[in-house]
């Protein structure tokens, strides 16, 4: 995700990311400082992933970040934004949520304001090329 909105996601409660995801996110110059702040404040925890080589053989097109999340999320909810990785996670029996589902859950629980969701949608479109399905976007900003 190429937008600086990490603090909004942590409103959902304490979340965990794998070391591999941390390494991927830390490569983005405008995400590293907010990421470190959220870790320092205890909103994001780091977790070791272990050996996900079996998953790599089964899903060779997925990156280490996606594979590590699928490996670690056995009894947890996984947040995955990559469609192929999302499907792999579900194939592995995980509860997987994508960006629209997380935003909708946050909206329904009153965690995210409509203006914040609109800003996230705009930034994802402009900075990451992420396009929401029209009916989903309409529901999110309703």
C-alpha positions in Angstrom: 0.0 0.0 0.0 1.6 3.3 -1.1 -0.4 5.6 1.1 0.5 7.0 4.5 -2.6 5.8 6.4 -1.1 3.2 8.8 -2.5 4.9 11.9 -6.0 4.5 10.5 -5.6 0.7 10.2 -4.3 0.5 13.8 -7.7 1.9 15.0 -9.1 -1.6 14.4 -7.1 -2.8 17.4 -3.6 -4.1 17.8 -2.4 -5.7 14.6 0.6 -7.8 13.8 2.8 -7.9 10.7 5.4 -10.4 9.8 9.0 -9.4 9.5 8.8 -9.9 5.8 5.9 -7.4 5.5 7.8 -5.0 7.7 10.7 -5.2 5.3 8.5 -4.6 2.3 6.8 -1.6 3.9 10.0 -0.1 5.2 11.3 0.2 1.6 8.7 2.9 1.0 10.3 6.2 2.3 7.0 7.8 3.4 5.8 4.7 5.3 8.8 3.9 7.4 8.4 6.7 9.9 4.7 6.1 10.6 5.3 2.4 10.7 8.0 2.7 13.3 5.9 5.1 15.3 3.0 2.6 15.3 5.3 -0.2 16.4 6.9 2.0 19.1 3.4 3.0 20.4 2.4 -0.7 20.6 -0.3 -0.5 17.9 1.6 -2.8 15.5 3.5 -5.9 16.7 6.1 -7.8 14.7 6.0 -11.6 14.4 8.4 -14.1 13.1 7.0 -16.2 10.3 8.8 -19.5 10.3 9.3 -21.8 7.3 6.8 -21.1 4.6 8.7 -23.1 1.9 5.7 -25.5 1.4 3.5 -22.5 0.6 6.1 -21.1 -1.8 6.1 -24.4 -3.7 2.3 -24.4 -3.8 2.0 -20.6 -4.7 5.3 -19.7 -6.5 4.0 -16.4 -7.8 3.4 -14.9 -4.3 6.0 -12.8 -2.6 7.6 -13.4 0.8 5.2 -10.9 2.5 2.1 -12.6 1.3 3.4 -16.1 2.0 4.6 -15.1 5.5 1.1 -13.7 6.3 -0.6 -16.9 5.1 1.8 -19.0 7.1 1.3 -17.1 10.3 -2.4 -16.3 10.2 -3.7 -19.8 11.0 -5.9 -18.8 14.0 -6.1 -15.1 13.1 -7.7 -12.8 10.6 -5.4 -12.0 7.6 -5.4 -8.6 5.8 -4.2 -9.2 2.3 -4.5 -6.7 -0.6 -3.2 -8.9 -3.4 -6.1 -10.8 -5.1 -4.0 -14.0 -5.8 -2.7 -14.0 -2.3 -6.2 -13.4 -0.9 -7.4 -16.5 -2.8 -4.5 -18.6 -1.7 -5.2 -17.6 1.9 -8.8 -18.6 1.6 -7.7 -21.9 0.0 -5.5 -22.5 3.1 -8.6 -22.0 5.3 -7.9 -18.5 6.5 -10.3 -15.7 7.3 -9.0 -13.1 4.8 -10.1 -9.5 4.4 -9.1 -7.1 1.7 -9.0 -3.3 1.6 -12.7 -2.7 0.8 -13.8 -5.2 3.5 -11.6 -3.6 6.2 -12.9 -0.2 5.3 -16.5 -1.3 5.3 -16.0 -3.0 8.7 -14.4 0.2 10.0 -17.2 2.3 8.7 -19.9 0.1 10.2 -18.2 0.1 13.6 -17.8 3.9 13.5 -14.0 3.6 13.4 -13.5 5.4 10.1 -15.3 8.6 9.1 -16.7 9.0 5.7 -14.2 11.7 4.9 -11.3 9.4 5.9 -12.7 6.7 3.6 -13.0 9.1 0.7 -9.4 10.2 1.3 -8.2 6.6 1.4 -10.1 5.8 -1.8 -8.6 8.8 -3.6 -5.1 8.2 -2.4 -5.2 4.5 -3.3 -6.4 5.4 -6.8 -3.8 8.2 -7.3 -0.8 6.7 -5.7 -1.2 2.9 -6.0 -3.5 2.6 -9.1 -6.0 0.7 -6.8 -9.5 0.9 -8.3 -12.6 -0.1 -6.3 -15.6 -1.7 -8.0 -18.2 1.1 -8.5 -20.8 -0.6 -6.3 -18.3 -1.1 -3.4 -17.0 2.4 -3.6 -20.6 3.7 -3.6 -21.4 1.7 -0.5 -18.2 2.9 1.3 -18.9 6.6 0.7 -22.7 6.3 1.3 
